[in-house]
Structures are given as structure tokens and as C-alpha cells.
Amino acid sequence: MDATVDTDFARYFEELPDPRQPHLVRHPLISVLVIAILAVISGCDGWQPVAFWARCKEKWLKTFLKLPNGIPSHDTFGRLFSRLDPNAFERCFMLWMQGMIDHSQQRLVAIDGKSIRRSFRRGWDKSGMVHLVSAMVSQGDNRLVFGQLAVDRKSNEIRAIPSLLKLLDLKKAVVTIDAIGTQRNILEQIIQQGGHYVLPVKGNQKALADNIESVMTDLMLDHKKGIPAPVQYHEQAEEGHGRSEVRRLWYCDAVKLLRPEIRRQWPTIRGIMVVERQRQDHGAFTGKPGVQRCFYITSLSKTTAAELAAYIRGHWAVENNLHWHLDVAFNEDQGRMRVDHAAENHSRLNRLALNLLKREKTIKASIRNKQRLAGWDLDYLLRLIST
């Protein structure tokens, strides 16, 4: 194997257990894994395209991979990745990711779930659909997938989130999760691991939500009337794609305004806020803007309304920077891998490829165009996996 590939990438996956019987192994595990990653980077979205791509590049692949029996068939790829231990694969993935994140600098860790919509076995029974909870790290201009766990159903995200958090280094990190993650045990775990949180509060924590709404409504009215109030204000406007949006945030660090029983139940809260989004669709017949309000809590004590707005906005970016790329560039929602761990492990390949494409900064292009370039230019493809 070429030294750069072996040193910079493949070595992180050398300890990955091979699920095959030793006497039946015809293709080295690391060679199969590297071929799969290279093919996925180049835009292959299934095992048949992966095998076809590898046959087309066989002469080149043999210059740095051990292929004693040629290119594996698509069935070999499918069987191997369906049986590969997803937890062991995840540990190797996170070991590789550790070197890509600067843990000494503050970063945003956004946790969100996504279903692979065609991963169920039967059309009349979608209970087997694979649902994944991912952690995306945002630091400066880099937004990379850091970890991923599978859950049986979306309701089990509450159980998966603490397990995923355990795998992460949360020192100097600010964690954001959807409202489903606003649970007392999760908040305590984030603080114990050295992190902070900015989390939405909705109907699943009704007493807390009602108290925050009552307090913040009064503070917002005082602020709008010019009456002095313990509140910071931040406003941001954007326009594009046929609509305009104004986002307003009011932040209060006077948590003593909350009821005593609420403060006892939620002792790590250091600030409360309300976010108001006013969106005007220029193509709407009514001409009336839509207004939405959401309430949030944070453990950050020395912060500003502008910083909090950036964290909240950063969590929304998960949809654009992770889910959108996986569905559009990698065609993940249309994947029909349904046997054992195939869908989960292929999704991990997609996330690994997405990280490599995002990390490469010398080419200014979309993820999809970078995939095309990787398929056309073998030097660029090798650089993606080696740098």
C-alpha cells in the first residue's frame, strides 16, 4: 500500500475486526474498506456501482492496495459491510476524527437524528427503518461529522443521546440538540463532561416552557416599550430564495425570575431566551409574514445574545451541512440496503467521505462537484484520502 495512504488514513482502521472466517478470506479487509471509501467519494451510491468503479480502476488500485484475487464482487462488499460490527467501525471512525478537531478551541457540537427512509425490509412494515443520531462538530469554517449511533426508533433518541455524548470530548464545547434532548439527565451529563448547552424548550417540558414564556413575554414587552429590563437583544435579517427573514433574540441571565421549584429542578440553567422568526414569502398570496417563537435555555453564564444566536443558527445548519448533503450528494434516502448492519455501515462511509470532501480546501466547489472531480482526477482522489 502507498505510504501516504497507509500512514494518514488506513492505520486508523487496522484494528477493525474482520467478521469473516479466516480460511474464507480472499480479499484483505483494509483493501475492501479503502476501495469502498474511494468509490463513495467518487459518487457511487451502492455496492454494484462500487464494484464496477473498482473494476474500471483496478490497474491503479493495484499500485497501492493488496488485491491478490482481483476486485471483490458487489456481493462481497454487501456481505462484508452487512456483517461488520458497527460499534467497532464507529470507534475507528472517531479515532480518525480525533486528529481533525482542535479540542483546545471552543466548538459547537450539534446532535440530530436522521432516518434512512428506504432501509426497511417490507413496504407494509417500516419499523425496521434505520434511524441514526449524529454529532456534527462546527469549528471555524469546518463542519464535520464526529460520531454516529443507530437507534431502533426515533423515540429511542433519548436513550442514544447520552451514549453518543459519552463518546465525545465536550471540554470547551457547546452542545445543541432538538427539544427531545432537553432532559435533566442529559443536561447534567453535558456539564459533568465539561461542556455547556444551548437547548430549546417545548411541550415535552411544559412546566419549564410555561415559566420561561411568562417571564420572557414580560421582559420583551418592557424592552419594546423602552423600559429598563435585564435582557439583551440581537436582531439579524436575511433575504434570498424568494423570501426574507428577520430573527430576533431576547436573552436574560436573571434566572432568579424563574419560579423556585423550576430552579431546583433545573439547577444548571444560567440563562433563558426567546427567539422570534418572522418570515415573509414573496410569492405568498396573502402577503402576511409568518411569525414563530421558540424558547431556549443555556448553561453559559458569560455570553451575549449575538453569541447565543450564532449557536442556535449553527444547529439549524445541520440540516443544510449534513442531512442535505447526504440526501442530495450521496443519495442516502434512496439507498435500499436492508440486511443486518449494511445501511448503518454504508451511512458511515457516506459521512466519512463527506468529511474528507469538506476538509479539502484547495478546490472551491460544491460537494457534488468535488465528487465528480474525484471520479475524473485520480491524483485529486488520492490527495483527499492522504492529506
Phi and psi in degrees as a GROMACS rama.xvg file:
@    title "Ramachandran Plot"
@    xaxis  label "Phi"
@    yaxis  label "Psi"
@TYPE xy
-58.1549  139.222  ASP-2
-60.4261  -40.217  ALA-3
-65.7125  -41.5877  THR-4
-64.8126  -45.1354  VAL-5
-63.4158  -41.4311  ASP-6
-76.1467  -44.9882  THR-7
-90.3596  -16.4312  ASP-8
-136.167  -59.6398  PHE-9
-62.3572  -27.57  ALA-10
-63.6967  -25.4586  ARG-11
-69.2326  -20.1962  TYR-12
-110.223  10.3963  PHE-13
-66.4774  -29.1915  GLU-14
-89.6115  5.43053  GLU-15
-67.3504  122.272  LEU-16
-65.2884  136.834  PRO-17
-88.527  118.379  ASP-18
-76.406  -5.04287  PRO-19
-85.2228  155.45  ARG-20
-68.9755  131.996  GLN-21
-54.3441  -38.5791  PRO-22
-75.6757  -7.97114  HIS-23
-103.958  -2.11188  LEU-24
-75.8905  119.471  VAL-25
-109.716  -19.3389  ARG-26
-129.843  124.568  HIS-27
-56.1581  137.961  PRO-28
-57.927  -44.6856  LEU-29
-65.0316  -32.1793  ILE-30
-68.6517  -42.7991  SER-31
-63.2839  -42.0692  VAL-32
-64.2254  -46.5097  LEU-33
-64.4921  -40.9386  VAL-34
-60.1074  -45.5803  ILE-35
-61.2641  -42.7009  ALA-36
-66.7722  -45.1717  ILE-37
-60.8074  -40.9354  LEU-38
-68.3267  -40.3745  ALA-39
-65.8441  -40.4079  VAL-40
-57.7895  -37.2356  ILE-41
-80.7334  1.81611  SER-42
105.44  5.70209  GLY-43
-75.6293  130.041  CYS-44
-117.496  23.298  ASP-45
-168.192  167.972  GLY-46
-69.0983  -34.0778  TRP-47
-64.4746  -46.7772  GLN-48
-61.2697  -35.8097  PRO-49
-61.6392  -48.5377  VAL-50
-65.693  -39.5444  ALA-51
-65.193  -43.4461  PHE-52
-59.7497  -44.5398  TRP-53
-64.3107  -38.0599  ALA-54
-64.917  -35.623  ARG-55
-69.2547  -27.5894  CYS-56
-108.088  17.6275  LYS-57
-57.5279  -45.085  GLU-58
-59.8085  -42.5127  LYS-59
-68.9938  -43.369  TRP-60
-61.5935  -34.2083  LEU-61
-69.9941  -10.9446  LYS-62
-76.1388  -17.243  THR-63
-140.222  -0.584165  PHE-64
-120.178  149.131  LEU-65
-84.1951  112.908  LYS-66
-131.055  70.5133  LEU-67
-64.2766  -25.5373  PRO-68
-119.145  29.2829  ASN-69
77.0412  -156.844  GLY-70
-85.198  133.636  ILE-71
-63.6647  151.448  PRO-72
-76.5878  166.442  SER-73
-64.9685  -30.1354  HIS-74
-65.6553  -36.2795  ASP-75
-64.3077  -45.0869  THR-76
-59.1946  -46.3658  PHE-77
-62.553  -46.5804  GLY-78
-64.3829  -43.8483  ARG-79
-63.6  -48.4449  LEU-80
-74.4294  -20.9825  PHE-81
-74.7458  -25.1729  SER-82
-101.295  -12.8661  ARG-83
-63.2545  133.102  LEU-84
-64.7147  112.555  ASP-85
-64.8633  -31.2329  PRO-86
-69.7955  -40.5675  ASN-87
-66.4701  -39.787  ALA-88
-61.3007  -40.997  PHE-89
-65.4492  -39.5323  GLU-90
-62.3603  -40.9027  ARG-91
-65.8624  -40.6873  CYS-92
-60.7801  -45.02  PHE-93
-71.9773  -32.2472  MET-94
-60.9932  -41.4228  LEU-95
-65.2533  -39.4855  TRP-96
-69.1312  -27.517  MET-97
-54.5281  -36.7187  GLN-98
-78.7025  -7.46004  GLY-99
-98.9343  -8.42538  MET-100
-114.465  135.098  ILE-101
-87.9231  100.765  ASP-102
-76.2866  -7.89839  HIS-103
-83.9731  -11.4169  SER-104
-107.796  152.242  GLN-105
-66.7091  143.875  GLN-106
-149.842  159.659  ARG-107
-101.376  130.84  LEU-108
-114.292  106.671  VAL-109
-100.745  124.383  ALA-110
-112.167  128.851  ILE-111
-153.98  156.32  ASP-112
-105.071  155.818  GLY-113
-150.986  135.239  LYS-114
-95.7603  142.596  SER-115
-92.5137  102.311  ILE-116
-68.595  -19.022  ARG-117
-113.295  24.7293  ARG-118
-91.202  5.20961  SER-119
-80.8388  156.118  PHE-120
-82.0965  -37.137  ARG-121
-128.887  141.922  ARG-122
-63.9618  -27.5094  GLY-123
-89.5037  -4.22176  TRP-124
-138.657  99.2248  ASP-125
-97.4538  13.821  LYS-126
-66.2774  -21.8557  SER-127
-86.5263  5.52573  GLY-128
-59.2943  133.894  MET-129
-76.8281  127.135  VAL-130
-120.513  127.315  HIS-131
-116.506  140.611  LEU-132
-109.866  121.595  VAL-133
-117.689  151.309  SER-134
-113.719  121.803  ALA-135
-110.87  128.519  MET-136
-99.266  127.701  VAL-137
-114.996  120.122  SER-138
-143.665  110.962  GLN-139
64.4596  -128.209  GLY-140
-88.2237  -3.67684  ASP-141
-93.9138  130.807  ASN-142
-129.559  105.186  ARG-143
-124.062  145.769  LEU-144
-75.4768  125.497  VAL-145
-103.504  -35.1378  PHE-146
-156.362  163.506  GLY-147
-158.011  137.065  GLN-148
-134.631  147.239  LEU-149
-96.0043  144.974  ALA-150
-129.077  158.353  VAL-151
-70.0852  -43.5385  ASP-152
-141.122  161.185  ARG-153
-59.6449  -32.7812  LYS-154
-63.0568  -22.7216  SER-155
-84.0015  4.88307  ASN-156
-58.0753  -33.9665  GLU-157
-60.7251  -34.2737  ILE-158
-79.7387  -33.3687  ARG-159
-76.3735  -33.2663  ALA-160
-59.1106  -47.5656  ILE-161
-60.1697  -37.1577  PRO-162
-65.2898  -40.3727  SER-163
-67.8206  -40.45  LEU-164
-61.14  -36.0315  LEU-165
-60.4922  -29.927  LYS-166
-79.6804  -10.5909  LEU-167
-103.228  147.839  LEU-168
-89.5223  108.514  ASP-169
-99.4793  5.37802  LEU-170
-64.3758  130.732  LYS-171
63.11  27.0214  LYS-172
-114.827  147.005  ALA-173
-111.622  119.706  VAL-174
-96.9953  133.171  VAL-175
-123.721  139.184  THR-176
-142.908  158.3  ILE-177
-63.9603  170.673  ASP-178
-58.2608  -24.3655  ALA-179
-62.1099  -24.2528  ILE-180
-88.6756  -0.175679  GLY-181
-81.4241  79.7976  THR-182
-127.231  144.347  GLN-183
-59.3905  -40.7761  ARG-184
-66.8692  -33.5173  ASN-185
-70.3554  -41.6997  ILE-186
-60.9468  -43.9814  LEU-187
-64.3089  -38.7156  GLU-188
-64.4806  -41.8788  GLN-189
-59.8882  -44.7198  ILE-190
-66.0808  -42.173  ILE-191
-63.1528  -31.1577  GLN-192
-86.4268  6.9816  GLN-193
89.7385  12.6208  GLY-194
-106.684  -177.171  GLY-195
-130.075  169.68  HIS-196
-137.719  152.779  TYR-197
-134.051  107.964  VAL-198
-131.096  144.418  LEU-199
-78.4697  153.574  PRO-200
-124.062  122.18  VAL-201
-130.287  -154.754  LYS-202
-65.5118  -18.9641  GLY-203
-70.7733  -15.079  ASN-204
-128.673  69.8653  GLN-205
-63.0025  -43.4459  LYS-206
-62.149  -43.7355  ALA-207
-65.8462  -44.8883  LEU-208
-61.3238  -43.5088  ALA-209
-64.2951  -40.211  ASP-210
-67.5313  -42.6566  ASN-211
-64.1355  -42.6994  ILE-212
-60.354  -42.2231  GLU-213
-63.2864  -45.6024  SER-214
-68.0581  -48.749  VAL-215
-70.599  -30.5343  MET-216
-61.4864  -44.2188  THR-217
-64.9854  -42.6437  ASP-218
-66.1004  -38.0839  LEU-219
-63.3601  -42.4494  MET-220
-63.9293  -42.9186  LEU-221
-61.7266  -42.0788  ASP-222
-64.6147  -41.9819  HIS-223
-66.8386  -29.8743  LYS-224
-86.5169  -3.59281  LYS-225
82.7738  11.8522  GLY-226
-82.358  131.694  ILE-227
-54.8779  132.433  PRO-228
-150.072  148.917  ALA-229
-75.4865  66.9609  PRO-230
-144.563  140.626  VAL-231
-103.947  149.808  GLN-232
-128.463  140.205  TYR-233
-141.078  138.185  HIS-234
-133.263  140.913  GLU-235
-142.319  135.128  GLN-236
-120.235  142.846  ALA-237
-140.143  151.443  GLU-238
-143.574  138.965  GLU-239
160.553  163.456  GLY-240
56.014  35.91  HIS-241
78.302  14.6871  GLY-242
-150.085  160.798  ARG-243
-125.75  148.076  SER-244
-140.658  136.551  GLU-245
-119.849  125.313  VAL-246
-112.776  126.308  ARG-247
-120.224  138.001  ARG-248
-131.569  129.354  LEU-249
-112.607  128.377  TRP-250
-125.188  134.648  TYR-251
-130.318  127.034  CYS-252
-101.008  6.78619  ASP-253
-86.8678  73.0666  ALA-254
-67.76  -10.9932  VAL-255
-63.9706  -15.4254  LYS-256
-74.0324  -17.5124  LEU-257
-73.377  157.157  LEU-258
-64.6754  146.771  ARG-259
-54.7667  -40.8445  PRO-260
-67.3393  -31.5874  GLU-261
-68.7016  -41.2504  ILE-262
-65.8377  -33.9324  ARG-263
-69.2786  -38.8083  ARG-264
-73.5368  -30.2439  GLN-265
-124.886  69.9636  TRP-266
-72.2018  -14.9605  PRO-267
-90.3127  -3.84235  THR-268
-70.0392  128.253  ILE-269
-118.531  -4.73541  ARG-270
-165.427  151.518  GLY-271
-128.141  154.857  ILE-272
-156.386  163.543  MET-273
-128.957  137.032  VAL-274
-114.52  125.848  VAL-275
-113.977  123.432  GLU-276
-112.49  121.776  ARG-277
-113.374  112.069  GLN-278
-115.032  130.842  ARG-279
-113.577  113.995  GLN-280
-87.6439  114.69  ASP-281
-68.9729  -13.8379  HIS-282
-97.4522  0.628584  GLY-283
-71.5091  139.218  ALA-284
-71.2683  -31.9649  PHE-285
-74.7196  -29.685  THR-286
75.8588  4.17791  GLY-287
-94.2043  134.862  LYS-288
-75.0951  148.004  PRO-289
-91.3544  139.018  GLY-290
-122.598  131.573  VAL-291
-133.071  138.255  GLN-292
-121.386  138.1  ARG-293
-133.491  146.587  CYS-294
-110.537  146.131  PHE-295
-136.47  159.305  TYR-296
-128.06  156.836  ILE-297
-146.685  152.601  THR-298
-97.5201  -2.94943  SER-299
-73.2945  129.329  LEU-300
-101.709  -30.444  SER-301
-113.612  87.1891  LYS-302
-150.564  176.282  THR-303
-127.373  165.106  THR-304
-62.2818  -37.3382  ALA-305
-65.2992  -41.4024  ALA-306
-65.1468  -41.1548  GLU-307
-64.8751  -39.5914  LEU-308
-61.2972  -36.7811  ALA-309
-67.8307  -38.307  ALA-310
-65.0232  -43.4262  TYR-311
-65.8493  -43.0353  ILE-312
-63.6948  -36.4503  ARG-313
-63.1194  -34.8321  GLY-314
-67.8823  -38.5685  HIS-315
-62.2006  -27.4445  TRP-316
-66.1373  -14.3051  ALA-317
-57.1416  -42.146  VAL-318
-60.6405  -41.7436  GLU-319
-81.1842  -39.6618  ASN-320
-89.9279  -18.2654  ASN-321
-118.305  -66.8652  LEU-322
-61.6593  -42.1918  HIS-323
-65.2057  -45.1809  TRP-324
-61.9279  -42.062  HIS-325
-64.8317  -36.0144  LEU-326
-80.766  -38.0214  ASP-327
-90.1521  -52.5082  VAL-328
-77.5394  -34.8906  ALA-329
-107.889  -3.01066  PHE-330
56.0082  36.4455  ASN-331
-66.0776  -38.2261  GLU-332
-65.6164  -19.7747  ASP-333
-94.683  0.214416  GLN-334
-64.9163  137.426  GLY-335
-112.121  28.8939  ARG-336
-81.4009  119.003  MET-337
-130.915  1.29592  ARG-338
-98.1614  123.905  VAL-339
48.8451  -121.343  ASP-340
-97.869  14.1678  HIS-341
-60.2629  -47.6937  ALA-342
-64.584  -42.8727  ALA-343
-65.5897  -44.1891  GLU-344
-70.5268  -35.8009  ASN-345
-67.1847  -37.068  HIS-346
-62.3828  -35.5289  SER-347
-67.8662  -36.0816  ARG-348
-61.0947  -41.9468  LEU-349
-59.6631  -44.352  ASN-350
-68.6835  -37.7834  ARG-351
-62.7024  -45.7514  LEU-352
-63.0804  -40.2954  ALA-353
-62.037  -41.3942  LEU-354
-60.9363  -43.5689  ASN-355
-63.854  -40.497  LEU-356
-69.0007  -37.1871  LEU-357
-70.9373  -34.7782  LYS-358
-68.5858  -30.5021  ARG-359
-75.7911  117.349  GLU-360
-111.678  -3.91274  LYS-361
-73.4997  -24.714  THR-362
-106.207  121.912  ILE-363
-89.36  96.3328  LYS-364
-158.521  165.069  ALA-365
-69.4242  164.789  SER-366
-59.6872  -41.4012  ILE-367
-64.1308  -41.4841  ARG-368
-71.0267  -32.3657  ASN-369
-64.0137  -38.1277  LYS-370
-61.6793  -44.0828  GLN-371
-61.3407  -43.8733  ARG-372
-62.8764  -39.0772  LEU-373
-62.8237  -35.6526  ALA-374
-71.6965  -27.2978  GLY-375
-90.254  -38.5277  TRP-376
-113.438  105.13  ASP-377
-68.3965  -30.8713  LEU-378
-64.3795  -41.3343  ASP-379
-66.1262  -40.9508  TYR-380
-61.7486  -44.2695  LEU-381
-67.0038  -34.4134  LEU-382
-65.7625  -35.7903  ARG-383
-58.827  -41.3951  LEU-384
-91.2177  -9.04594  ILE-385
-106.183  -23.3729  SER-386
